[in-house]
Amino acid sequence: MPLHRIYESVKSSKKIFEYVADNAGAQLKLYGKVH
């Protein structure tokens, strides 16, 4: 597997991770407000 392909997949999984982390943070804020 070429290096740039690995770099691309790492970048995209980082984006996914950030997206999930943002969503989790928003969920926690909502949860905190409700409870």
PDB file of N, CA, C and O in Angstrom:
ATOM      1  N   MET A   1       0.853  -1.198   0.000  1.00  0.00           N
ATOM      2  CA  MET A   1       0.000   0.000   0.000  1.00  0.00           C
ATOM      3  C   MET A   1       0.893   1.254   0.000  1.00  0.00           C
ATOM      4  O   MET A   1       1.745   1.416   0.874  1.00  0.00           O
ATOM      5  N   PRO A   2       0.689   2.123  -0.973  1.00  0.00           N
ATOM      6  CA  PRO A   2       1.517   3.334  -1.035  1.00  0.00           C
ATOM      7  C   PRO A   2       1.295   4.231   0.185  1.00  0.00           C
ATOM      8  O   PRO A   2       0.219   4.246   0.782  1.00  0.00           O
ATOM      9  N   LEU A   3       2.320   4.958   0.526  1.00  0.00           N
ATOM     10  CA  LEU A   3       2.290   5.788   1.725  1.00  0.00           C
ATOM     11  C   LEU A   3       1.169   6.828   1.684  1.00  0.00           C
ATOM     12  O   LEU A   3       0.498   7.057   2.690  1.00  0.00           O
ATOM     13  N   HIS A   4       0.968   7.450   0.537  1.00  0.00           N
ATOM     14  CA  HIS A   4      -0.048   8.495   0.455  1.00  0.00           C
ATOM     15  C   HIS A   4      -1.453   7.946   0.657  1.00  0.00           C
ATOM     16  O   HIS A   4      -2.338   8.656   1.136  1.00  0.00           O
ATOM     17  N   ARG A   5      -1.663   6.672   0.291  1.00  0.00           N
ATOM     18  CA  ARG A   5      -2.972   6.037   0.531  1.00  0.00           C
ATOM     19  C   ARG A   5      -3.204   5.874   2.035  1.00  0.00           C
ATOM     20  O   ARG A   5      -4.298   6.123   2.541  1.00  0.00           O
ATOM     21  N   ILE A   6      -2.146   5.448   2.737  1.00  0.00           N
ATOM     22  CA  ILE A   6      -2.246   5.301   4.189  1.00  0.00           C
ATOM     23  C   ILE A   6      -2.563   6.668   4.805  1.00  0.00           C
ATOM     24  O   ILE A   6      -3.430   6.786   5.671  1.00  0.00           O
ATOM     25  N   TYR A   7      -1.847   7.695   4.343  1.00  0.00           N
ATOM     26  CA  TYR A   7      -2.050   9.046   4.843  1.00  0.00           C
ATOM     27  C   TYR A   7      -3.497   9.484   4.644  1.00  0.00           C
ATOM     28  O   TYR A   7      -4.109  10.056   5.546  1.00  0.00           O
ATOM     29  N   GLU A   8      -4.040   9.210   3.451  1.00  0.00           N
ATOM     30  CA  GLU A   8      -5.427   9.573   3.151  1.00  0.00           C
ATOM     31  C   GLU A   8      -6.398   8.875   4.098  1.00  0.00           C
ATOM     32  O   GLU A   8      -7.323   9.502   4.613  1.00  0.00           O
ATOM     33  N   SER A   9      -6.191   7.577   4.328  1.00  0.00           N
ATOM     34  CA  SER A   9      -7.117   6.833   5.185  1.00  0.00           C
ATOM     35  C   SER A   9      -7.014   7.311   6.634  1.00  0.00           C
ATOM     36  O   SER A   9      -8.013   7.363   7.351  1.00  0.00           O
ATOM     37  N   VAL A  10      -5.801   7.657   7.055  1.00  0.00           N
ATOM     38  CA  VAL A  10      -5.627   8.199   8.412  1.00  0.00           C
ATOM     39  C   VAL A  10      -6.358   9.531   8.522  1.00  0.00           C
ATOM     40  O   VAL A  10      -7.032   9.799   9.517  1.00  0.00           O
ATOM     41  N   LYS A  11      -6.220  10.360   7.495  1.00  0.00           N
ATOM     42  CA  LYS A  11      -6.887  11.661   7.510  1.00  0.00           C
ATOM     43  C   LYS A  11      -8.396  11.492   7.596  1.00  0.00           C
ATOM     44  O   LYS A  11      -9.058  12.184   8.369  1.00  0.00           O
ATOM     45  N   SER A  12      -8.944  10.566   6.799  1.00  0.00           N
ATOM     46  CA  SER A  12     -10.399  10.398   6.789  1.00  0.00           C
ATOM     47  C   SER A  12     -10.891   9.786   8.101  1.00  0.00           C
ATOM     48  O   SER A  12     -11.968  10.144   8.579  1.00  0.00           O
ATOM     49  N   SER A  13     -10.118   8.869   8.689  1.00  0.00           N
ATOM     50  CA  SER A  13     -10.556   8.302   9.962  1.00  0.00           C
ATOM     51  C   SER A  13     -10.448   9.346  11.071  1.00  0.00           C
ATOM     52  O   SER A  13     -11.209   9.310  12.039  1.00  0.00           O
ATOM     53  N   LYS A  14      -9.512  10.268  10.931  1.00  0.00           N
ATOM     54  CA  LYS A  14      -9.405  11.364  11.881  1.00  0.00           C
ATOM     55  C   LYS A  14     -10.655  12.248  11.797  1.00  0.00           C
ATOM     56  O   LYS A  14     -11.206  12.666  12.815  1.00  0.00           O
ATOM     57  N   LYS A  15     -11.090  12.522  10.560  1.00  0.00           N
ATOM     58  CA  LYS A  15     -12.307  13.310  10.356  1.00  0.00           C
ATOM     59  C   LYS A  15     -13.495  12.616  11.001  1.00  0.00           C
ATOM     60  O   LYS A  15     -14.300  13.250  11.683  1.00  0.00           O
ATOM     61  N   ILE A  16     -13.600  11.313  10.782  1.00  0.00           N
ATOM     62  CA  ILE A  16     -14.703  10.537  11.362  1.00  0.00           C
ATOM     63  C   ILE A  16     -14.642  10.619  12.879  1.00  0.00           C
ATOM     64  O   ILE A  16     -15.662  10.808  13.542  1.00  0.00           O
ATOM     65  N   PHE A  17     -13.430  10.472  13.427  1.00  0.00           N
ATOM     66  CA  PHE A  17     -13.264  10.525  14.874  1.00  0.00           C
ATOM     67  C   PHE A  17     -13.710  11.877  15.421  1.00  0.00           C
ATOM     68  O   PHE A  17     -14.418  11.951  16.425  1.00  0.00           O
ATOM     69  N   GLU A  18     -13.281  12.954  14.741  1.00  0.00           N
ATOM     70  CA  GLU A  18     -13.660  14.297  15.183  1.00  0.00           C
ATOM     71  C   GLU A  18     -15.170  14.470  15.118  1.00  0.00           C
ATOM     72  O   GLU A  18     -15.778  15.045  16.020  1.00  0.00           O
ATOM     73  N   TYR A  19     -15.771  13.967  14.044  1.00  0.00           N
ATOM     74  CA  TYR A  19     -17.220  14.050  13.874  1.00  0.00           C
ATOM     75  C   TYR A  19     -17.939  13.335  15.013  1.00  0.00           C
ATOM     76  O   TYR A  19     -18.880  13.868  15.600  1.00  0.00           O
ATOM     77  N   VAL A  20     -17.483  12.124  15.316  1.00  0.00           N
ATOM     78  CA  VAL A  20     -18.088  11.343  16.399  1.00  0.00           C
ATOM     79  C   VAL A  20     -17.892  12.042  17.737  1.00  0.00           C
ATOM     80  O   VAL A  20     -18.809  12.097  18.556  1.00  0.00           O
ATOM     81  N   ALA A  21     -16.689  12.579  17.958  1.00  0.00           N
ATOM     82  CA  ALA A  21     -16.397  13.275  19.210  1.00  0.00           C
ATOM     83  C   ALA A  21     -17.302  14.501  19.361  1.00  0.00           C
ATOM     84  O   ALA A  21     -17.824  14.757  20.446  1.00  0.00           O
ATOM     85  N   ASP A  22     -17.485  15.254  18.281  1.00  0.00           N
ATOM     86  CA  ASP A  22     -18.365  16.419  18.312  1.00  0.00           C
ATOM     87  C   ASP A  22     -19.785  16.004  18.654  1.00  0.00           C
ATOM     88  O   ASP A  22     -20.433  16.623  19.498  1.00  0.00           O
ATOM     89  N   ASN A  23     -20.269  14.956  17.997  1.00  0.00           N
ATOM     90  CA  ASN A  23     -21.623  14.460  18.255  1.00  0.00           C
ATOM     91  C   ASN A  23     -21.775  14.019  19.699  1.00  0.00           C
ATOM     92  O   ASN A  23     -22.773  14.328  20.350  1.00  0.00           O
ATOM     93  N   ALA A  24     -20.780  13.293  20.198  1.00  0.00           N
ATOM     94  CA  ALA A  24     -20.820  12.823  21.581  1.00  0.00           C
ATOM     95  C   ALA A  24     -20.871  14.014  22.537  1.00  0.00           C
ATOM     96  O   ALA A  24     -21.616  13.998  23.518  1.00  0.00           O
ATOM     97  N   GLY A  25     -20.087  15.034  22.251  1.00  0.00           N
ATOM     98  CA  GLY A  25     -20.084  16.231  23.086  1.00  0.00           C
ATOM     99  C   GLY A  25     -21.449  16.904  23.095  1.00  0.00           C
ATOM    100  O   GLY A  25     -21.937  17.319  24.147  1.00  0.00           O
ATOM    101  N   ALA A  26     -22.060  17.012  21.930  1.00  0.00           N
ATOM    102  CA  ALA A  26     -23.380  17.625  21.831  1.00  0.00           C
ATOM    103  C   ALA A  26     -24.412  16.797  22.597  1.00  0.00           C
ATOM    104  O   ALA A  26     -25.258  17.347  23.302  1.00  0.00           O
ATOM    105  N   GLN A  27     -24.336  15.471  22.455  1.00  0.00           N
ATOM    106  CA  GLN A  27     -25.255  14.570  23.161  1.00  0.00           C
ATOM    107  C   GLN A  27     -25.114  14.761  24.665  1.00  0.00           C
ATOM    108  O   GLN A  27     -26.108  14.835  25.387  1.00  0.00           O
ATOM    109  N   LEU A  28     -23.869  14.840  25.134  1.00  0.00           N
ATOM    110  CA  LEU A  28     -23.624  15.001  26.565  1.00  0.00           C
ATOM    111  C   LEU A  28     -24.186  16.324  27.063  1.00  0.00           C
ATOM    112  O   LEU A  28     -24.747  16.389  28.157  1.00  0.00           O
ATOM    113  N   LYS A  29     -24.040  17.376  26.272  1.00  0.00           N
ATOM    114  CA  LYS A  29     -24.584  18.677  26.663  1.00  0.00           C
ATOM    115  C   LYS A  29     -26.097  18.586  26.785  1.00  0.00           C
ATOM    116  O   LYS A  29     -26.679  19.062  27.760  1.00  0.00           O
ATOM    117  N   LEU A  30     -26.732  17.973  25.792  1.00  0.00           N
ATOM    118  CA  LEU A  30     -28.183  17.795  25.833  1.00  0.00           C
ATOM    119  C   LEU A  30     -28.588  16.986  27.057  1.00  0.00           C
ATOM    120  O   LEU A  30     -29.528  17.330  27.774  1.00  0.00           O
ATOM    121  N   TYR A  31     -27.860  15.913  27.271  1.00  0.00           N
ATOM    122  CA  TYR A  31     -28.140  15.022  28.398  1.00  0.00           C
ATOM    123  C   TYR A  31     -28.004  15.790  29.711  1.00  0.00           C
ATOM    124  O   TYR A  31     -28.807  15.620  30.628  1.00  0.00           O
ATOM    125  N   GLY A  32     -26.979  16.633  29.788  1.00  0.00           N
ATOM    126  CA  GLY A  32     -26.759  17.435  30.985  1.00  0.00           C
ATOM    127  C   GLY A  32     -27.904  18.411  31.223  1.00  0.00           C
ATOM    128  O   GLY A  32     -28.299  18.644  32.366  1.00  0.00           O
ATOM    129  N   LYS A  33     -28.432  18.977  30.154  1.00  0.00           N
ATOM    130  CA  LYS A  33     -29.545  19.926  30.291  1.00  0.00           C
ATOM    131  C   LYS A  33     -30.805  19.222  30.772  1.00  0.00           C
ATOM    132  O   LYS A  33     -31.533  19.736  31.621  1.00  0.00           O
ATOM    133  N   VAL A  34     -31.052  18.043  30.218  1.00  0.00           N
ATOM    134  CA  VAL A  34     -32.286  17.322  30.547  1.00  0.00           C
ATOM    135  C   VAL A  34     -32.255  16.812  31.986  1.00  0.00           C
ATOM    136  O   VAL A  34     -33.275  16.823  32.674  1.00  0.00           O
ATOM    137  N   HIS A  35     -31.071  16.363  32.443  1.00  0.00           N
ATOM    138  CA  HIS A  35     -31.012  15.704  33.756  1.00  0.00           C
ATOM    139  C   HIS A  35     -30.439  16.577  34.859  1.00  0.00           C
ATOM    140  O   HIS A  35     -30.338  16.137  36.004  1.00  0.00           O
TER     141      HIS A  35
END
